[in-house]
Amino acid sequence: ITRDIVMKKASTTVNFTVKDPDGNAVANAFVEANNRKTERGMKMDSFFNHGEQTGADGKITLRLPAGDYNFNAFLSPEALRSNKLMPPKSAAVSLAKNDTKDVTLQFQKADVVLKGKVSKDGTAVEDALVTAYSENGEAIELQTDSKGEYSVNINSGQWHVKSRNDDGTDAYVSGDNAFETGSDKSVTKDINLSKDADGL
């Protein structure tokens, strides 16, 4: 079988600057460019994504084919938590042939503490998976400690939190708990698990 591969010319240049909430350069952040679209049934043969890490000056330059892209920057979960950061909001940019664009991606301050306890039939659940996600697309996963407690830094806004646990025989899940942080800097959301009725 013979299959020819047609390459697209990377005719655009995007100069990225990645900053922390105070405007300082962020080194070793992975900057991603992708042209994924959310339409159901879309062909995936046009999918393209590419990325590299920023240098000490928080800068990186990517050469890309023309098209519509979403740009984002990432740090490891450990770096995000230790520095109380959230990833930048995704930047959508259209690139025409031979374009040169300057894009700044700024990490968000995670200055709200979300904490609580996960229980099942009144008993604390160790190593339960807790998922918190915002209306803006931020998402965090972590596990409860030996006391069934969890704590994570998030940013202000509308959030959801839920949990699940598999004891080796059955799966236990919670409902989706939606909340608005408002001006609070500490939010407590205790979670109760019940047996997954779907049994999946």
matplotlib code that plots the C-alpha trace (Angstrom):
import matplotlib.pyplot as plt

x = [0.0, 1.3, 0.2, 1.6, 2.0, 1.4, 3.1, 1.7, 4.1, 4.5, 4.1, 3.1, 5.2, 3.8, 5.9, 4.7, 5.3, 4.2, 3.7, 2.6, -0.2, 2.3, 3.7, 6.9, 8.3, 7.4, 10.2, 9.7, 6.0, 4.7, 3.0, 0.5, -1.1, -3.9, -6.7, -9.1, -12.8, -15.7, -18.2, -19.6, -18.7, -15.8, -13.1, -10.0, -7.6, -7.1, -6.1, -2.8, -1.1, 2.4, 4.2, 7.5, 8.7, 9.5, 13.0, 14.2, 12.7, 9.3, 9.4, 9.0, 8.4, 6.4, 6.1, 2.6, 0.6, -2.2, -5.5, -7.5, -5.8, -6.3, -3.2, -2.6, 0.3, 0.8, 2.9, 3.0, 0.2, 2.9, 4.2, 0.7, -0.2, 3.0, 2.8, -1.0, -1.6, -4.2, -3.5, -4.1, -7.4, -7.1, -6.4, -8.2, -6.3, -6.7, -3.5, -3.3, -0.5, 2.7, 1.2, 3.4, 1.6, 2.6, 0.6, 0.8, -0.5, -0.8, -1.3, -4.2, -3.9, -5.4, -6.3, -9.4, -9.1, -11.6, -11.7, -13.9, -14.4, -15.6, -17.7, -19.6, -22.3, -20.8, -17.3, -14.4, -13.1, -9.4, -8.0, -11.3, -10.9, -12.1, -12.7, -13.2, -13.9, -15.0, -17.4, -14.3, -12.8, -10.3, -10.1, -8.3, -8.1, -6.8, -7.3, -8.4, -6.0, -6.2, -8.9, -11.0, -10.1, -9.1, -7.8, -6.9, -6.4, -8.7, -9.6, -12.8, -15.8, -18.4, -17.2, -18.4, -17.0, -17.7, -16.1, -16.0, -14.4, -14.0, -13.6, -12.7, -16.2, -18.5, -18.2, -19.4, -20.2, -21.5, -23.7, -22.3, -22.1, -22.2, -21.2, -20.1, -17.0, -18.2, -15.8, -15.0, -11.4, -12.2, -15.0, -15.9, -17.8, -18.3, -19.2, -21.3, -20.8, -23.5, -23.4, -23.3, -26.7, -25.4, -22.9, -20.4]
y = [0.0, 3.4, 6.5, 9.9, 12.5, 16.1, 18.6, 22.0, 24.9, 26.5, 30.0, 31.9, 33.0, 33.3, 34.9, 33.8, 35.4, 33.5, 35.4, 34.7, 36.7, 39.4, 39.8, 37.9, 35.5, 31.9, 29.5, 25.8, 26.3, 24.1, 26.3, 24.3, 25.3, 23.2, 23.5, 21.1, 22.0, 20.8, 20.1, 16.5, 14.3, 16.4, 14.6, 14.4, 14.3, 18.1, 18.0, 19.6, 20.5, 21.5, 22.9, 23.6, 24.9, 28.5, 29.6, 31.5, 34.7, 33.1, 33.3, 30.8, 31.2, 28.6, 28.3, 27.1, 26.5, 29.1, 28.4, 28.9, 27.9, 27.8, 28.6, 27.6, 27.2, 24.4, 23.7, 20.4, 19.9, 20.1, 23.5, 24.8, 23.8, 24.9, 28.3, 28.6, 29.1, 28.1, 27.8, 30.8, 31.2, 29.8, 32.3, 31.8, 33.3, 33.2, 33.0, 34.0, 33.0, 34.8, 36.3, 37.3, 37.5, 38.3, 36.4, 36.8, 33.9, 34.8, 32.3, 33.0, 33.4, 30.5, 32.5, 30.5, 27.4, 24.6, 21.9, 19.3, 15.7, 12.7, 10.2, 7.0, 5.9, 8.3, 6.9, 8.9, 7.6, 7.5, 7.9, 9.0, 10.8, 14.4, 16.4, 20.2, 22.0, 25.6, 27.1, 28.5, 25.1, 24.8, 21.3, 19.7, 16.1, 15.1, 12.3, 12.5, 11.8, 9.2, 11.2, 11.5, 15.2, 17.2, 20.7, 22.5, 26.1, 27.4, 30.8, 32.8, 32.0, 29.3, 25.8, 22.2, 19.5, 15.8, 12.5, 8.8, 5.8, 2.1, -0.3, -3.2, -4.6, -1.6, 1.9, 4.8, 8.3, 11.6, 14.1, 17.2, 20.1, 23.5, 26.6, 30.2, 31.3, 35.0, 37.0, 34.0, 33.0, 29.6, 27.3, 24.0, 21.4, 18.0, 15.2, 12.1, 9.0, 6.4, 3.2, 3.8, 2.6, 2.0, -0.6, 0.4]
z = [0.0, -0.9, 1.0, 0.2, 3.0, 2.1, 4.4, 5.2, 5.3, 8.6, 7.2, 10.4, 13.4, 16.9, 19.6, 23.1, 26.4, 29.5, 32.8, 36.3, 37.9, 39.0, 35.4, 36.0, 33.3, 33.8, 32.7, 31.6, 30.9, 28.0, 25.4, 23.2, 19.9, 18.6, 16.0, 17.6, 17.1, 19.2, 16.4, 16.7, 13.8, 12.6, 10.7, 12.7, 9.7, 9.9, 13.6, 14.4, 17.6, 18.6, 21.6, 23.3, 26.6, 27.5, 28.3, 31.3, 29.9, 29.6, 25.9, 23.0, 19.3, 17.3, 13.5, 12.5, 9.4, 8.8, 10.5, 13.7, 16.9, 20.7, 22.7, 26.2, 28.7, 31.3, 34.3, 36.3, 38.9, 41.6, 40.3, 40.1, 43.6, 45.2, 43.6, 44.0, 40.3, 37.7, 34.0, 31.8, 30.0, 26.5, 23.7, 20.4, 17.4, 13.6, 11.7, 8.0, 5.7, 6.6, 9.8, 12.7, 16.1, 19.6, 22.3, 26.0, 28.3, 32.0, 34.7, 37.1, 40.9, 42.8, 45.9, 47.0, 49.2, 48.3, 51.0, 52.5, 53.5, 51.5, 53.4, 52.6, 55.1, 57.6, 57.3, 55.8, 52.5, 51.9, 48.4, 46.9, 43.6, 43.8, 40.6, 40.7, 37.4, 36.6, 34.1, 32.3, 31.6, 34.4, 35.9, 38.9, 40.2, 43.5, 46.1, 49.7, 52.5, 55.3, 57.0, 53.9, 53.5, 50.5, 50.0, 46.8, 45.6, 42.9, 41.5, 42.0, 39.9, 39.3, 40.1, 40.4, 42.7, 42.8, 43.9, 43.2, 44.8, 43.8, 46.7, 44.5, 44.4, 43.9, 42.7, 44.7, 43.3, 44.4, 42.7, 41.0, 43.5, 41.8, 43.7, 43.3, 45.3, 45.5, 47.6, 49.9, 50.1, 51.7, 50.6, 52.4, 50.4, 52.1, 49.8, 50.4, 48.2, 47.4, 45.4, 41.6, 40.4, 36.9, 38.2, 35.5]

ax = plt.figure().add_subplot(projection="3d")
ax.plot(x, y, z, "-o")
ax.set_aspect("equal")
plt.show()
